[in-house]
Amino acid sequence: MEQTARPARYQHANVRRPVFPRHGPSGRPSAAGIGAAWIDGDIYFTSGPGTRKSGNLAANPGCTIPVRLPTVDLVIEGKAIIATDAAMLQQAAKRYRDSG
């Protein structure tokens, strides 16, 4: 039986800072550390409206986030979307506050 990794299972683990791979305007790959919050199986991260990360995601929302956990290394692939649900945003903000 194939097992599927479930990041939400590790939401309270001692996780090293995830890295967000990206491509700059020149197309050259680079990476930036991000603070990520796993909530109900989804990954949340922040980015300001005028930042390079937001501009790159607007042009291409596809992303990968490699994560090193205590017992496994994961590469999570998906599509970045802007969270707009007020209750979920409050939950994410609380998670960020609680984690320091």
C-alpha angles and dihedrals in degrees: 000000000000116000123214120215112240111200093193088068088068099046093120097037122115094262123183115233110285118235122224112212114213144165120235126218090278091056091245112140120242137156138225130196114242136188105236130189121202111211124171092338096311127105119227126194134164133242131166120240094246099043127113090240092057092046092049092048091049089055094043119008094187111111145164126209118195112206131187113210127181094265106020144024115228136189109204116199127193149113121287115229131177111255112227104164105113095209092050091047089053090050091050092047090051091050090052092048093047093050094053 
